[in-house]
Amino acid sequence: MSPRPTREQTQRQTRARLLAAAAELIADHGVNGTSIEQIADRAGYSRGAFYSNFKDKYDLVLELLLDQTRQGIDEVSALDHSTLEPLRQYNRDRAPHITSWLTLRMELFLHVLRHPELRPRLAEREHLARTALQAGIEHHFASTGRTPPADPAQLALIVHALEDGLLIQKSLTPDELPDDLAVDAYLLLIRSWTALSDKENPT
């Protein structure tokens, strides 16, 4: 006989099923169009099970956003970075989900503006994304023996902000912009910063 799952394992499973159910519903109906009852019902649990794991719907959505961000970082880290093609393909593959991803973030952002006590939770997600970008920028300059023209954390913030802007433009005009536009924008910035580094630090 298989050993009975521990209470901690059962709670992790319940939490994971609630998050998975919420992801499916929010993709179809948005955050505001999805209720706690719908999430619990889709996952096969009661409202009590929901409140045993999350304070409210936005607590769950913040956790969902963090989970998806961590998953995205892990997926990009696992790519072959000897060429840009794997990264381009990754962006093409996620293009159909851009609108739902952006909607989730924008609805959360608006909610956090009205409830500033939640700001650190959303800021945690942004910090995760920027830290991953910073690591990539630092790796590029270290591997080429160059000195970054500015603090890599600041450069990562610029890339992150540009990516957000491109996501908005892509969602508004999906047929006019290529799915891997963010890769081209990143490459343009890196080339510009590399040239600036060479100019400021001539050999």
C-alpha positions in Angstrom: 0.0 0.0 0.0 1.2 3.5 -0.8 1.7 5.7 2.3 -1.0 8.2 2.9 0.0 11.7 1.9 1.0 14.0 4.7 -1.1 17.0 5.5 1.5 19.2 3.9 1.4 17.2 0.7 -2.4 17.3 0.6 -2.3 21.1 1.1 0.3 21.5 -1.7 -1.9 19.5 -4.0 -5.0 21.5 -3.1 -3.2 24.7 -3.6 -1.8 23.6 -7.0 -5.3 22.5 -8.2 -6.8 25.8 -7.1 -4.1 27.7 -9.0 -4.5 25.5 -12.1 -8.3 26.1 -12.0 -7.9 29.8 -11.6 -5.4 30.0 -14.6 -7.9 28.3 -16.8 -10.9 30.5 -15.8 -8.9 33.7 -15.8 -7.7 33.0 -19.3 -11.3 32.8 -20.5 -13.0 35.4 -18.3 -10.3 37.7 -16.8 -9.7 38.3 -13.1 -12.9 40.3 -12.5 -15.0 37.8 -14.4 -13.9 34.9 -12.3 -15.3 34.2 -8.8 -14.0 32.3 -5.9 -16.9 29.9 -6.2 -16.0 29.2 -9.8 -12.4 28.6 -8.9 -13.2 26.2 -6.1 -15.8 24.4 -8.1 -13.5 23.9 -11.1 -10.8 22.5 -8.8 -13.3 20.2 -7.0 -13.2 21.9 -3.6 -15.4 24.0 -1.4 -15.1 27.7 -0.5 -13.6 26.6 2.8 -10.8 24.8 1.0 -10.1 28.0 -1.0 -9.9 30.2 2.2 -7.7 27.6 3.9 -5.1 28.4 1.2 -5.7 32.0 0.1 -6.8 35.1 1.8 -9.0 36.2 -1.2 -9.1 36.0 -5.0 -6.3 38.5 -5.5 -4.0 36.7 -3.1 -4.4 33.6 -5.3 -3.9 35.7 -8.5 -0.7 37.2 -7.1 0.6 33.7 -6.3 -0.4 32.6 -9.8 1.5 35.4 -11.4 4.6 34.6 -9.3 4.4 30.9 -10.3 4.1 31.7 -14.0 7.0 34.2 -13.8 9.2 31.6 -12.1 8.2 29.0 -14.7 9.0 31.4 -17.5 12.4 32.2 -16.1 13.2 28.5 -15.7 12.1 27.8 -19.3 14.2 30.6 -20.7 17.2 29.6 -18.6 17.0 26.0 -20.0 17.2 27.2 -23.6 20.3 26.8 -25.7 21.7 30.4 -25.8 24.5 29.8 -28.3 22.1 31.3 -30.8 19.0 33.4 -30.6 16.7 31.0 -32.4 15.5 29.1 -29.4 14.6 32.4 -27.7 12.8 33.5 -30.8 10.9 30.2 -30.9 10.0 30.6 -27.2 8.5 34.0 -27.9 6.6 32.7 -30.9 5.2 29.8 -28.9 3.9 32.1 -26.1 2.4 34.7 -28.5 -1.1 33.2 -28.5 -1.2 33.7 -24.7 0.1 37.3 -24.6 -3.3 39.0 -24.3 -4.4 36.8 -21.3 -1.0 37.2 -19.7 -1.1 41.0 -20.1 -4.7 41.2 -18.9 -3.8 39.3 -15.7 -1.0 41.7 -15.0 -2.9 44.8 -15.8 -5.9 43.8 -13.7 -3.6 43.1 -10.8 -1.8 46.4 -11.3 -5.1 48.3 -11.1 -6.1 46.4 -8.0 -2.8 47.1 -6.3 -3.1 50.8 -7.0 -6.4 50.7 -5.0 -4.8 48.5 -2.3 -1.3 49.7 -1.8 -0.7 47.2 1.0 -0.3 44.6 -1.8 2.3 46.5 -3.6 5.3 44.5 -2.2 3.8 41.2 -3.5 3.5 42.6 -7.0 6.9 44.2 -6.7 8.3 40.8 -5.9 7.2 39.5 -9.3 8.8 42.5 -11.1 12.0 42.0 -9.1 12.2 38.4 -10.2 11.8 39.3 -13.8 14.4 42.1 -13.6 16.9 40.0 -11.8 16.7 37.3 -14.5 17.3 40.0 -17.2 20.2 41.4 -15.1 21.9 38.0 -15.0 21.7 37.7 -18.8 23.1 41.2 -19.3 26.0 40.6 -16.8 26.7 37.3 -18.5 26.9 39.0 -21.9 29.4 41.6 -20.8 31.5 39.1 -18.8 31.7 36.7 -21.6 32.9 39.4 -24.0 35.3 40.9 -21.6 33.6 44.2 -21.6 32.4 46.6 -18.9 28.7 47.5 -18.9 28.1 51.2 -19.7 25.8 51.5 -16.7 24.7 49.5 -13.7 23.3 46.2 -15.0 20.3 46.5 -12.7 19.5 49.8 -14.4 20.0 48.2 -17.9 17.7 45.4 -16.9 15.0 47.8 -15.8 15.2 49.5 -19.2 14.8 46.1 -21.0 11.9 45.1 -18.7 10.1 48.3 -19.3 10.6 48.0 -23.0 9.2 44.5 -23.0 6.1 45.6 -21.2 5.5 48.4 -23.8 6.0 45.9 -26.6 3.5 43.5 -25.0 0.9 46.3 -25.0 1.6 47.2 -28.6 1.6 43.5 -29.7 -1.8 42.9 -28.0 -3.3 46.0 -29.7 -2.0 45.1 -33.2 -1.2 41.4 -33.2 -1.0 41.1 -37.0 1.3 44.0 -37.5 4.1 43.1 -35.2 6.3 39.9 -35.2 6.0 37.5 -32.3 9.7 37.7 -31.6 9.9 41.5 -31.7 11.1 41.6 -28.1 14.2 39.6 -29.1 15.1 42.1 -31.8 14.6 45.0 -29.4 16.8 43.3 -26.8 19.5 42.6 -29.4 19.4 46.2 -30.5 19.9 47.4 -27.0 22.7 45.0 -26.3 24.5 46.0 -29.5 24.1 49.6 -28.6 25.4 49.1 -25.1 28.3 47.0 -26.3 29.3 49.7 -28.7 29.0 52.3 -26.0 31.2 50.2 -23.7 33.8 49.9 -26.5 33.8 53.7 -27.0 34.1 54.4 -23.3 36.8 51.7 -22.7 39.0 51.6 -25.8 41.6 48.9 -25.9 
